[in-house]
């Protein structure tokens, strides 16, 4: 597995070894030992799948308290996946990183605790998988506006996105009460 650092410390792009032949391919999408050898000693407690159509945008979501680290990948289709640093006091507060994840490139992204996460579907449909380090807690979940102008995410959308009611009600990062945002633990 190749691990690539991004402009946001802790947000990683992961490229698993893929073994292909005329029948298809085989890959390990998660192996505790391989990830630990790469410095990622992660404990996952929940797996999630979402199926979406072109133009669906999910996010930007985070939990506080009970933050979730997420290992994400597109099992089918193609998505543009985004992480935003929302940790108070972080040197990269309000900055984002995005990557194309697809069934063809097999890339995974690790989004650590303290980051908002979202994705938009670029293919006709997409099946998206998450491994999470904490359980879903609806009472601790928040939605950050996907189009917050101060963050300035360059979503590669050709049509206006379709949002959930919750994401339509999302607020700008500057409008979040400070107690709702996670705190940067320091270097």
HUNORNOR-V218335 format. One record per pair of residues at least 6 apart in sequence whose C-alpha atoms are under 7 Angstrom apart, sorted by the first residue. I is the first residue (numbers start at 1). GAP is how many residues later the second one is. D is the distance in whole Angstrom. If there is no record, write none. Layout:
# HUNORNOR-V218335
{{I	GAP	D} {I	GAP	D}}
This chain:
# HUNORNOR-V218335
{{1	13	7} {1	14	5} {1	15	4} {1	16	6} {2	12	6} {2	13	5} {2	14	6} {3	9	7} {3	10	6} {3	11	5} {3	12	6} {4	8	6} {4	9	5} {4	10	6} {5	6	7} {5	7	5} {5	8	6} {6	6	6} {7	90	7} {8	84	7} {8	89	7} {10	102	6} {11	99	6} {11	100	5} {11	101	6} {12	97	6} {12	98	5} {13	94	7} {13	95	6} {13	96	5} {13	97	6} {14	93	6} {14	94	5} {14	95	6} {15	91	7} {15	92	5} {15	93	6} {16	11	7} {16	12	7} {16	13	7} {17	10	6} {18	7	7} {18	8	6} {18	9	5} {19	6	5} {19	7	5} {19	8	6} {20	6	6} {35	6	7} {43	90	6} {44	87	6} {44	88	5} {44	89	4} {44	90	7} {45	87	6} {45	88	6} {45	89	6} {45	90	7} {46	85	6} {46	86	5} {46	88	7} {46	89	6} {47	83	6} {47	84	5} {47	85	6} {48	81	6} {48	82	5} {48	83	6} {49	78	7} {49	79	6} {49	80	5} {49	81	6} {50	77	6} {50	78	5} {50	79	7} {51	75	6} {51	76	5} {51	77	6} {52	69	7} {52	73	6} {52	74	5} {52	75	7} {53	68	6} {53	71	6} {53	72	4} {53	73	6} {54	67	5} {54	68	5} {54	69	5} {54	70	5} {54	71	6} {55	65	6} {55	66	5} {55	67	6} {55	104	7} {55	106	5} {55	107	6} {56	64	6} {56	65	6} {56	105	6} {56	106	5} {56	107	6} {57	62	6} {57	63	4} {57	64	7} {57	104	6} {57	105	6} {57	106	6} {58	60	5} {58	61	5} {58	62	6} {58	105	7} {59	58	6} {59	59	4} {59	60	7} {59	84	6} {59	87	7} {59	108	6} {60	56	5} {60	57	5} {60	58	4} {60	83	6} {60	84	5} {60	85	6} {60	86	6} {61	55	5} {61	56	5} {61	57	6} {61	80	7} {61	81	6} {61	82	5} {61	83	6} {62	53	7} {62	54	5} {62	55	7} {62	79	6} {62	80	5} {62	81	7} {63	77	5} {63	78	4} {63	79	6} {64	76	5} {64	77	7} {64	116	6} {64	117	7} {64	118	6} {65	75	6} {66	68	7} {67	46	5} {67	47	6} {67	67	7} {68	45	5} {68	64	6} {68	65	5} {68	66	5} {69	42	6} {69	43	4} {69	44	4} {69	63	6} {69	64	5} {70	40	6} {70	41	5} {70	42	6} {70	60	6} {70	61	5} {70	62	5} {70	63	7} {71	37	7} {71	38	6} {71	39	4} {71	40	6} {71	59	6} {71	60	5} {71	61	7} {72	36	6} {72	37	5} {72	38	6} {72	57	6} {72	58	5} {72	59	7} {73	28	6} {73	34	7} {73	35	5} {73	36	7} {73	55	6} {73	56	5} {73	57	7} {74	27	6} {74	28	5} {74	29	6} {74	52	7} {74	53	6} {74	54	4} {74	55	6} {75	27	7} {75	28	5} {75	52	5} {75	53	6} {75	54	7} {76	26	7} {76	27	5} {76	50	5} {76	51	5} {77	25	6} {77	26	6} {77	46	5} {77	48	6} {77	49	4} {77	50	7} {78	22	7} {78	23	6} {78	24	4} {78	25	7} {78	43	6} {78	44	6} {78	45	5} {78	48	6} {79	21	6} {79	22	5} {79	23	6} {79	40	6} {79	41	5} {79	42	5} {79	43	5} {80	18	7} {80	19	6} {80	20	5} {80	21	6} {80	39	5} {80	40	5} {80	41	7} {81	17	5} {81	18	5} {81	19	6} {81	20	7} {81	37	6} {81	38	4} {81	39	7} {82	14	7} {82	15	6} {82	16	4} {82	17	7} {82	35	6} {82	36	5} {82	37	6} {83	13	6} {83	14	5} {83	15	7} {83	28	6} {83	32	6} {83	33	6} {83	34	5} {83	35	7} {84	10	6} {84	11	6} {84	12	4} {84	13	7} {84	31	5} {84	32	5} {84	33	7} {85	7	6} {85	8	5} {85	9	5} {85	10	6} {85	11	6} {85	29	7} {85	30	5} {85	31	7} {86	7	5} {86	8	6} {86	28	6} {86	29	6} {86	30	7} {86	95	7} {86	96	7} {87	6	6} {87	27	6} {87	28	7} {87	94	6} {87	95	5} {87	96	5} {87	97	5} {88	93	7} {88	94	6} {88	95	5} {88	96	6} {89	94	7} {89	95	5} {90	94	5} {94	57	6} {95	56	6} {96	57	7} {101	6	6} {101	7	7} {114	68	6} {143	24	6} {143	27	5} {143	28	7} {144	26	5} {144	27	5} {144	28	6} {144	29	6} {145	25	5} {145	26	5} {145	27	5} {147	6	7} {148	24	6}}
